[in-house]
């Protein structure tokens, strides 16, 4: 078994000898949850988005074929730890809990944005204006955590709390807003820009972005210690040749999202 593992490692391209052999030789298998536009969503039955394109560019720099497998967001880390994928590229925010089991390669910097109906009929402006309101957020994300924290601040300040709708993804949360099942949603700053660009006259931002120094990273299991540096090197090469900047423009991500 030891000889087999060493043989598999020696077969990898330079810089890719991570502790575990890849799921499929010659490929890097990425996991993502295709419910978070513009990062990843389904179009014509296939996952598309910024992360899908970036995964492809990184794989090319590593001389590997990029393969995408979709999961529920909450199932991504368990699937990675179960060696059902090589890495997660799914707009995953870096936080201490996740960093206990995964190493991250940061590739975007984002903030939170409250999005409401076009025209902002309820005149919401900032987190504490959500007190007493119905707020939708994707389950298992920092947006859900943020909504809960805001609700707790409302109660601590003697105001009504938030009625939280924890939904499967950003797309479902946005739908809840348009169907008047929610007064507001909390999404990333790039997602807010994408929603307003793709559906003019439907959405509006309520207040300024907050918590706007959050890093988004590619997650790699700690059992594969050399994979993160290899991905990081490839990402820098993608940035150096202009591919990264081109993707920011293609997917309408603000320049402030860049980590370079």
Number of C-alpha atoms within 10 A of each C-alpha: 6 7 8 10 12 14 12 15 19 13 13 19 12 11 14 21 20 18 15 18 21 23 13 12 14 16 17 23 23 27 28 27 24 27 23 22 23 23 25 23 22 14 10 6 7 11 20 18 20 23 26 22 19 21 24 18 22 26 22 14 17 24 17 19 18 20 17 19 15 17 16 14 22 13 14 25 22 11 16 20 17 11 16 17 24 26 30 27 26 28 26 22 19 20 14 8 8 15 14 10 17 24 22 26 22 20 22 22 22 25 19 23 26 25 29 27 21 15 13 16 9 14 11 20 16 15 23 16 15 24 22 16 18 18 28 30 30 25 18 16 18 19 22 22 14 16 24 18 13 19 25 17 18 20 14 11 12 10 14 16 22 23 18 17 19 18 17 17 23 25 17 17 26 26 15 20 21 17 10 11 15 22 23 29 30 27 27 26 24 25 24 25 21 18 19 16 13 12 9 10 11 15 23 19 24 24 15 14 18 16 11 16 13 18 20 22 21 26 30 28 25 17 15 18 16 16 25 22 17 19 23 17 16 20 23 15 17 18 19 12 10 10 16 23 16 12 17 19 12 12 19 17 23 15 12 16 20 16 13 12
